[in-house]
Amino acid sequence: MPFGSSVLVIIAFLVLKRVQARGVSPWTVIIAVTFAPATIFPALTLLGGTMQPLSLLWQPAILGLLFVAGQVFMFLAIKLGDVSIAAPVLGVKVLIVPALGTLLIGEYPEARIWLAAAVAMLGVGFVQMTDATVERSGVLASVVFALLGALSMTLFDLLIQRWAPAWGAGYFLPIALAFAALFSLAFIPLADRPKELVRHGGVTLLLVGAVLMAIQAIGMTFTLAQFGDATRVNIVYSLRGIWGVALTWMLARHAHATGEHPSTRTMLMRMVGAMFIGVSVVLSVT
């Protein structure tokens, strides 16, 4: 499931990047990608669980807030930069998981994790490579927002692993995503009005991207809630960095999917960076 999610999330990113290129506000996109899983996740109630006291509703509420924060940072990273920048940097999440896992779930990283972190940072450096046709400030902003998104979603994953067993995936995840949808309503004043959305012609693409994001979210969150092992789950999921560079490279010149056309040298540097992050993943698991 994490492997399938790593592919779907990149396709969703490219579709939603196209939506934003048509003039649709990123806040509209964020509302869509939080409401889509909130409407799909209730199906997980068929799995059952143990409803906890109302005094513990703060747990799924925090998860919902972290989910919204992660979406905000990720889509700002894509809007200001590119999928080929944001996706590899988001792969650093796999190294943040064991680091924060020490504090949240009592898992202590080995020395090879820190070696992997150094290799990942080298990869991030290559991802930032750019040329005169791309504004460097946008690249740096994309990297910063991608790192913040990785941090938010790391906390999201680890707290699922810590809190979900008591609730059961069938109760905890639908409630958490319902809170996320509720919190996203705060962005309505910044979002497009329905007439504006229709004028931009992005309704169908927005729905497709939001549904793809919801499906990949089910793959990740269900795996974490049901089986735990956040570190290895995120190791597999981090492959999205390589898919992000490869698919962006293939589509950029034909479908204008990214809104920019970096040089071949720049894309090669980003691929090298994604490969370094991939190496760091291998080091952290073998």
DOZANU-416815 format. One record per residue: residue in one letter; x, y, z of N, C-alpha, C, O, CB in turn. Coordinates in steps of 0.001 Angstrom, whole numbers, plus 500000, padded with zeros to 6 digits. Glycine has a CB too. Example, Ala and Ser with C-alpha at 12.3 -4.5 7.8 and 13.67 -1.06 7.14 Angstrom:
% residues 2
a513190494310507800512300495500507800513200496700507800514236496681508465511308495527509046s512850497750507080513670498940507140512900500030507870513409501138508039514084499402505725
END
This chain:
% residues 286
m500809498779500000500000500000500000500847501278500000500535502209499258499083500002501205p501921501349500820502769502554500741503424502729499368503606503858498912503851502495501812f503783501616498701504378501731497370503364502310496386503687503216495618504880500355496878g502137501787496411501100502327495539500818503784495850500592504584494942499825501516495668s500831504133497134500600505523497533501703506432497014501441507583496665500503505634499055s502949505924496959504070506750496498503915507132495032504391508187494611505393506013496705v503252506281494252502999506591492841501793507528492702501845508522491978502762505289492035l500711507194493407499482507986493294499681509420493748499113510339493157498373507350494103v500489509630494799500642510982495321501341511888494316501032513078494246501420510958496631i502270511353493541502956512168492531502012512507491388502018513635490895504200511436491992i501194511538490958500204511836489916499251512910490411498900513829489670499419510559489512a498830512792491678497930513794492258498602515159492311497973516165491985497485513371493666f499878515212492721500618516477492764500645517142491397500415518345491284502048516245493260l500929516352490347501018516907489000499664517427488522499580518481487891501549515854488028v498612516678488829497266517127488444496913518424489163496392519355488550496214516038488762l497200518485490476496834519665491257497743520851490939497324522000491079496893519347492750k498981520588490514499848521665490028499253522270488758499286523484488558501289521140489761r498712521405487909498062521868486673496845522733487023496592523754486385497634520655485781v496104522310488040494937523075488483495347524483488916494702525465488549494222522348489641q496419524571489695496884525873490165497418526710489013497293527934489024497964525701491234a498018526053488008498501526788486840497360527437486067497570528415485348499282525859485923r496154526898486212494983527479485557494403528649486341493431529268485908493919526421485365g494992528951487482494538530094488258493736529763489492493278530665490194493744530958487410v493554528466489775492813528065490970493682528303492203494864527960492210492375526572490881s493097528886493234493826529209494455494315527943495158493594526946495191492943530028495397p495541527963495728496009526800496499495127526517497705495067525381498176497441527019496961w494434527549498213493549527347499361492318526536498945491794525749499733493121528709499966t491864526730497715490774525901497196491234524449497096490496523527497443490297526417495810v492461524261496618493020522908496501493112522249497874492769521076498021494414522949495834i493572522991498879493731522431500217492384522003500799492281520943501417494406523449501143i491346522830500600490013522458501073489550521172500395488987520288501041489004523597500809a489793521073499084489361519883498340490066518628498824489431517587498997489615520069496852v491390518715499047492132517509499419491939517131500882492343516039501281493605517703499138t491342517986501687490992517593503048489558517069503128489266516195503943491172518775504000f488666517592502292487292517104502307487157515753501600486303514948501972486372518125501655a487990515494500586487886514222499860488111513023500786487274512120500803488900514187498708p489206512973501559489362511834502470488307511807503570487942510732504046490737511862503095a487812512975503981486786513020505029485495512344504557484727511834505372486500514479505441t485260512341503241484062511677502717484298510199502411483346509419502362483587512385501460i485568509803502205485884508417501865486222507581503102485859506408503179487046508376500884f486914508187504066487399507444505231486297506826506091486559505807506729488221508348506079p485063507384506150484034506718506952483800505261506574483284504492507386482747507464506828a484173504863505346484037503448504964484866502543505863484560501359506003484453503247503506l485930503098506482486780502299507359486078501894508646486573501029509369488036503061507688t484920502509508951484199502127510166483768500664510121483476500068511158482977503025510362l483728500086508923483409498660508786484450497799509484484176496651509835483314498268507304l485662498355509691486716497611510382486478497559511887487075496742512589488074498235510097g485614498424512371485314498443513802486418499093514618487371499654514080485079497040514299g486263499001515922487233499601516835486610499760518204485571499169518496487727500960516305t487240500552519035486753500811520389486637502315520571487652503007520654487699500186521469m485426502826520632485240504261520789485747504702522152485348504163523184483760504645520612q486626505684522140487214506181523375486326507273523983485446507803523305488638506720523116p486555507613525266485767508683525900485909510005525146486931510260524509486201508870527363l484879510834525225484901512126524548486065512988525019486523513869524291483589512859524775s486545512736526234487667513511526765488946513276525969489905514036526103487900513162528227l488973512222525133490161511922524326490000512374522871490832512037522030490457510423524370l488959513120522567488781513610521200489884514566520777490056514834519588487442514294521066w490641515087521757491744515968521404492805515226520579493552515851519826492374516557522671q492872513904520718493866513140519954493576513172518450494450513586517688493905511689520443p492396512757517987492137512891516538492076514345516080492323514636514909490832512199516179a491745515272517006491736516688516624493147517159516285493343517874515302491144517553517757i494129516762517094495525517123516805495964516501515488496664517138514702496463516666517951l495551515247515241495892514607513966495301515384512791495964515573511771495390513150513943g494060515832512936493431516606511877494166517908511606494332518305510453491997516894512232l494606518573512672495342519836512520496673519606511825497067520391510963495572520497513888l497372518530512194498654518212511556498459517862510085499293518213509250499346517049512285f497371517179509765497094516828508373496891518081507528497430518195506428495858515922508284v496105519021508056495878520266507326497190521036507158497479521545506076494834521136508054a497985521120508236499269521827508155500170521191507106500829521892506339499974521829509524g500198519861507072501019519175506077500579519497504658501420519712503785500971517677506300q499259519533504412498757519860503078499115521291502690499520521549501556497240519663503018v498964522227503639499283523631503354500739523765502929501035524390501910499001524520504588f501652523181503705503077523304503399503425522612502083504211523141501296503915522717504535m502848521435501838503186520700500617502730521445499371503467521530498389502561519311500647f501510521986499411501001522640498200501624524019497994501722524487496860499479522766498270l502043524670499070502818525900498893504178525575498282504681526329497450502994526638500244a504774524455498692506061524035498118505924523776496628506802524146495848506588522773498825i504826523141496227504607522843494804504296524110494024504775524282492903503466521831494633k503493525006494611503123526245493904504333527142493692504503527704492610502044527008494684l505185527284494724506327528185494638507496527575493884508326528293493327506769528582496017g507559526258493867508658525576493192508145524630492136507631525047491098509513524822494189d508294523328492418507957522339491411507843520982492085508417520765493152509011522313490273v507107520070491467506990518707492002508359518039492059508645517274492980506020517863491143s509214518335491059510545517724491025511458518256492125512510517673492387511188517959489673i511073519352492770511815519870493930511196519347495212511889518804496072511830521419493936a509879519517495335509205519191496592509227517700496897509455517311498042507777519677496553a508992516857495890508864515425496154510142514804496732510054514077497722508488514708494879p511330515059496155512534514495496778512793515022498189513208514267499068513733514785495914v512547516329498410512782516898499739511837516278500757512225516044501901512611518429499716l510601516012500353509656515343501251510168513964501662509750513428502688508282515215500580g511076513386500861511666512093501205512488512135502470512728511097503087512519511607500084v512928513324502873513697513456504112512840513066505313513357512805506399514224514900504274k511541513031505107510619512615506176511025511275506763510863511046507961509184512536505647v511556510380505919511910509056506391513020509095507446513164508161508235512335508194505224l513794510166507456514856510316508450514375511079509678514896510895510778516054511027507837i513362511948509477512787512660510620511977511705511488511890511884512702511902513828510145v511379510681510854510547509728511603511321509053512730510873509107513875509987508669510662p512473508414512456513181507777513579513730508780514582513832508478515771514316506927513057a514087509990514104514613510996515031513551511408516050513818511442517251515111512230514258l512340511724515564511254512105516469510647510890517158510039511007518222510172512863515708g510817509713516538510296508498517154510914508234518509510302507600519368510530507318516253t512133508722518700512785508585520005511953509250521096511840508726522204514199509195519970l511376510398520780510606511154521772509171510664521903508614510646523001510605512619521412l508567510265520775507135509997520777506764508536520988505761508246521639506552510461519503i507555507610520449507191506197520570508329505339521102508239504112521084506746505664519232g509399505971521576510472505226522234511317504366521331511906503391521798509901504378523266e511404504692520036512275503961519121513569504749518934513532505928518585511572503715517751y514706504108519164515987504808519152516758504486517870517057503321517608516823504427520393p517082505505517070517785505278515802519221504831516011519872505198516989517765506537514963e519699504028515062521076503561515095521986504554514372521524505521513765521188502161514461a523300504288514452524274505201513848524057505337512344524276506410511782525698504716514124r523623504249511685523436504303510230522340505284509841522340505801508724523104502915509687i521394505548510763520338506519510470520939507906510304520528508674509434519270506524511588w521924508222511154522546509544511060523424509645509814523529510714509213523378509837512319l524061508524509421524793508510508152523819508737506996524107509490506065525558507167507968a522676508083507067521654508267506040521179509716505998520899510251504925520469507329506289a521088510345507164520666511746507217521650512641506476521251513561505763520527512210508672a522957512359506653523978513158505970523864513000504453523978513976503711525389512750506443v523636511757503993523482511513502560522220512220502042522218512778500945523412509986502269a521158512187502843519914512844502432520104514342502295519579514956501366518799512552503431m520853514934503216521096516374503128521883516720501866521657517763501253521849516867504372l522808515839501482523533516031500223522554515994499048522657516779498106524633514947500049g521604515062499130520592514975498080519751516233497995519437516702496902519697513782498313v519382516786499155518611518025499179519399519152498507518827519989497807518248518410500630g520727519164498730521569520176498089521505520093496570521430521119495895523008520027498550f521535518878496028521448518708494579520073519115494056519958519691492975521748517256494195v519029518810494833517675519162494403517531520665494238516757521127493400516640518643495406q518282521444495043518200522898494976518920523478493761518789524666493467518773523497496233m519684522632493051520393523125491873519410523724490878518353523147490624521200521995491212t519745524857490325518856525508489369519697526231488325520927526193488368517890526496490084d519020526890487385519739527653486368519089529019486231518182529362486989519749526906485003a519544529775485287519102531166485169517629531293484803517033532353485000519936531881484139t517022530205484262515631530290483838514657530090484990513453530291484833515359529274482765v515177529695486144514327529432487296514763530323488448515946530366488785514383527937487703e513832531025489046514155531933490141514577531138491371513821530297491859512952532841490470r515787531402491874516318530603492969515542530811494260515410529878495052517775530931493191s515020532021494491514265532256495713513052531331495789512684530865496868513823533719495793g512429531069494626511295530158494599511717528739494930510986528014495606510622530197493243v512900528331494454513417527003494753513661526854496248513271525850496844514710526738493969l514301527840496854514589527775498291513305527764499107513189527021500082515469528956498717a512334528595498707511050528606499408510374527248499297509784526762500263510133529705498846s510460526632498114509869525316497918510518524283498834509830523446499419510004524886496459v511843524343498956512565523408499830512146523598501288511897522624501998514091523601499686v512070524858501732511699525146503124510287524644503423510064523988504441511794526661503407f509334524951502538507960524512502771507850522988502696507071522384503434507012525161501752a508628522366501805508604520905501733509129520282503028508594519276503495509437520415500537l510172520877503606510701520373504878509682520542506002509528519654506841512006521097505240l508982521687506019507934521892507028506787520897506830506218520389507796507397523341506963g506460520631505569505439519627505291505868518250505756505066517495506307505123519593503812a507152517918505531507675516626505980507606516507507495507262515448508020509118516437505505l507933517597508204507879517586509668506442517389510160506199516591511066508460518898510235s505492518113509564504088517996509969503571516577509760502916516012510636503221518989509186m503869516002508588503361514672508290504100513592509074503554512513509303503468514396506806t505344513873509489506049512934510360505344512825511708505108511727512211507512513371510555l505012513978512286504271513977513541502923513279513362502483512537514239504068515416514050f502276513519512230501001512875511913501154511353511934500357510658512565500483513345510533d502175510833511245502386509383511164502690508770512533502125507740512903503528509073510196l503587509416513272503996508854514557502856508857515569502720507922516357505180509627515112l502042509902515548500930509958516501499824508983516117499108508493516990500367511380516580i499673508691514821498766507604514427499237506299515052498449505559515641498691507470512877q500536506023514918501078504779515454500917504713516972500733503633517533502552504638515076r500987505865517633500898505886519094499454505795519592499179505093520566501544507151519631w498528506501518930497166506615519460496156505674518814495190505280519468496690508013519297a496352505301517547495331504545516829495019503173517437493856502772517416495763504365515414p496000502428517979495668501092518493494535501080519517493721500156519516496885500481519112a494465502082520386493403502116521402492028502338520765491029501799521241493688503223522435w491979503125519698490713503435519030490331502376518002489164502013517860490799504793518357g491346501888517287491102501067516110491048501954514877490533503071514933489794500257516260a491585501452513750491633502256512523490242502682512074490084503748511480492318501474511405g489218501852512354487872502148511888487240503356512534486334503955511955487011500986512112y487692503732513719487154504908514392488121506089514340487722507216514046486825504574515836f489377505824514623490335506912514789490545507704513510490508508934513531491652506368515267l490767507013512393491085507710511144489912508531510600490123509681510215491524506707510100p488680507995510549487571508836510078487350510074510945487049511147510422486296508024510031i487495509937512269487292511093513147488391512124512918488114513322512867487264510657514630a489645511665512780490768512583512558490588513354511252490819514562511211492103511811512538l490176512665510186490008513341508900488780514241508898488739515229508166489902512318507775a487783513911509708486637514811509853487077516121510508486639517199510105485514514140510687f487934516027511506488482517238512129489290518036511106489215519264511082489369516875513352a490062517347510261490857518037509244489954518838508310490251519991507996491696517029508438a488854518232507867487914518933506988487321520150507694487137521206507088486790517983506533l487027519987508972486467521095509744487468522250509836487100523410509652486068520620511155f488723521930510118489749522975510240489999523668508901490303524861508875491061522375510772s489876522939507790490152523533506479489132524605506105489383525417505215490171522452505410l487989524610506777486978525627506485487494527030506789486954528013506282485706525355507287a488526527126507606489111528431507921489668529110506677489865530325506675490214528279508965f489929528336505604490511528893504385489452529352503381489798529856502313491414527870503736i488185529186503702487128529572502757487241531034502308487066531311501122485763529339503388p487529531988503226487652533382502761488749533586501719488690534539500942487920534287503937l489755532699501693490864532821500748490640532013499477491366532179498497492151532383501403a489643531144499492489424530231498372488627530892497260488063531972497438488707528977498846d488588530222496101487822530703494953486325530542495210485890529592495861488232529948493670r485557531482494692484105531323494686483732530308493593484489530139492637483384532704494449p482589529634493716482202528626492713482249529136491274482708528423490381480813528131493009k481776530373491040481801530916489676483231531067489164483511530809487994481084532271489627e484139531492490062485544531641489672486142530283489330486904530160488371486356532316490799l485798529264490115486329527923489885485883527388488533486674526781487810485887526973491000v484626527609488192484104527171486891484794527940485769485131527362484735482566527371486816r485006529247485970485658530064484946487083529584484674487544529615483533485674531536485372h487778529139485721489140528636485543489155527287484823490184526874484289489834528510486896g488015526609484812487949525314484131488716524223484824489217523302484178488453525446482749g488814524315486144489621523326486859488832522395487756489417521692488581490635524018487672v487493522375487611486668521576488522486980520088488398487204519412489403485183521820488246t486995519572487153487223518141486948488607517734487428488752516742488143487054517778485473l489633518501487034490988518176487468491121518252488990491808517433489600491992519117486806l490468519230489591490517519377491043489932518144491726490500517636492692489761520642491484l488797517667491224488164516483491800489041515247491622489176514441492542486793516251491163v489635515098490439490507513949490180491706513969491135492034512957491754490989513951488705g492351515127491243493503515243492130493144514989493578493890514320494294494123516603491996a492005515517494024491583515338495412491284513876495722491640513383496792490356516192495704v490630513180494789490320511762495005491602510936495042491733510040495876489377511235493898l492544511224494156493825510505494167494565510731495487495155509802496039494707510955492980m494532511964495988495159512249497273494481511462498395495152510969499302495105513753497571a493156511344498334492423510608499362492776509116499328492957508492500374490907510800499175i492871508551498121493178507124498001494568506815498526494769505833499241493058506671496548q495548507680498159496899507417498652496980507628500161497763506964500841497914508320497938a496170508554500688496149508774502138495608507551502864496092507201503941495304510007502485i494602506898502277494073505672502878495168504609502938495328503934503955492851505148502079g495916504462501853496985503469501829497999503680502930498439502725503570497679503490500502m498375504939503155499380505242504175498814505148505588499376504458506439499952506631503947t497704505837505839497203505909507209496672504567507701496846504225508870496114506956507309f496024503800506817495539502484507232496712501578507592496655500854508586494686501841506118t497769501615506793498944500793507074499541501149508428499880500268509218499996500962505972l499667502461508692500244502894509963499357502517511143499851502064512176500475504398509950a498037502705510990497122502413512087497019500917512356496884500496513505495747502980511784q497082500111511289496866498677511438498148497930511778498114496962512538496270498113510172f499292498371511220500529497606511367501656498369512052502643497757512459500994497157510028g501535499708512193502615500488512803503835500527511903503699500614510682502993499911514167d505032500462512489506313500445511761506443501660510852506679501528509651506445499155510929a506286502855511444506288504095510667507564504294509873507530504848508775506082505268511578t508707503842510422509978504064509725510012503337508393510318503943507366511150503610510593r509698502033508394509772501282507141508666501680506168508876501690504955509696499790507422v507501502003506693506414502467505822506849503719505067506603503843503867505129502752506646n507488504635505765507930505875505131509129505671504224509340506448503294508264506900506179i509916504638504481511029504317503585510493503961502203511001504441501190511877503152504155v509470503121502169508864502751500888508194503972500239508328504201499037507830501608501086y507479504743501050506736505900500544507665506966499966507270507718499075505888506505501657s508899507031500472509835508065500023510262507880498573510867508781497992511058508075500911l509958506726497976510255506536496555509550507565495679509895507726494508509854505137496122r508559508266496245507861509279495464508810510369494982508507511053494004506742509894496285g509951510546495644510917511540495194511446511234493802511578512133492971512067511625496170i511749509967493548512245509565492229511129509663491191511347510145490079512813508127492275w509911509195491568508797509303490617508518510774490296508187511114489160507520508623491188g508654511645491305508366513066491101509267513694490063508800514429489193508501513815492398v510576513404490149511511513970489173511279513364487796511237514080486795512966513737489617a511128512030487746510999511348486459509730511774485711509785512100484526510995509833486669l508587511772486409507333512126485732507289513600485351506773513957484292506142511790486621t507835514464486224507870515889485893508706516132484644508327516913483771508427516702487069w509835515461484572510732515608483434510030515188482141510153515852481112512010514778483646m509284514065482210508616513562481006507468514461480564507245514647479368508097512158481247l506737515019481533505519515748481199505713517246480979504909517886480301504526515547482274a506779517802481551506919519261481563506865519873480168506188520879479958508218519646482228r507567519277479224507659519886477897506447519583477005506243520233475980508917519410477213h505647518588477409504519518183476561503183518709477073502348519164476292504462516671476462a502983518644478401501676519032478948501740520302479778500728520725480337501115517914479793h502945520934479870503117522137480686502628521886482114502032522763482738502358523332480061a502886520684482620502327520284483916502941521017485081502335521086486150502502518817484119t504125521567484908504788522171486044504865523680485982505257524313486962506145521624486167g504505524268484872504526525723484777505906526299484549506056527521484513503952526311486010e506933525453484392508267525951484117509018524892483327508597523737483271509017526312485428h510139525287482713510900524349481910512370524429482300513152525066481594510713524634480404p512768523801483405514179523809483790515019523139482706514519522333481922514381523096485149s516281523481482679517176522899481688517419521425481999517123520941483092518510523669481643t517972520719480995518299519306481180519296519136482323519196518187483101518869518706479880r520258520055482425521246519979483506520568520073484868520896519321485787522293521097483359t519619521004484992518920521170486268518148519915486630518190519471487778517974522369486211m517435519333485655516664518135485931517567516957486262517212516113487085515780517797484750l518747516893485620519699515837485957520195515984487396520337514993488112520886515858484983m520459517229487816520890517469489185519799517071490179520088516510491236521270518940489372r518551517364489835517442516982490719517307515469490789517009514920491850516121517608490235m517527514783489654517473513328489667518592512757490525518381511802491272517561512775488243v519798513347490417520922512917491266520554513115492736520809512247493572522226513710490915g519948514276493043519525514528494419518512513499494892518596513010496019518937515924494542a517546513168494025516548512152494384517216510800494608516826510051495504515469512036493285m518226510486493790518943509222493954519706509190495287519731508162495963519917509005492777f520329510320495664521021510379496954520046510137498097520349509414499045521720511736497133i518870510753497994517861510532499027517425509064499023517165508487500079516640511464498809g517346508465497827517039507041497744518111506190498409517801505220499100516878506626496297v519381506557498196520485505846498866520364505962500367520594504996501094521843506392498411s520002507154500835519849507344502276518752506451502826518833505979503961519543508807502597v517722506220502012516640505324502412517161503906502573516857503231503556515497505358501387v517960503453501584518534502111501651519432501960502871519379500946503567519322501803500377l520261502977503127521150502935504295520360502833505599520791502181506550522045504180504325s519208503480505629518449503530506885517695502238507172517234502028508294517472504681506849v517563501361506160516759500156506378517581498870506318517152497850506859515652500090505354t518762498889505671519527497668505494520540497462506608521269496470506603520227497687504163
END
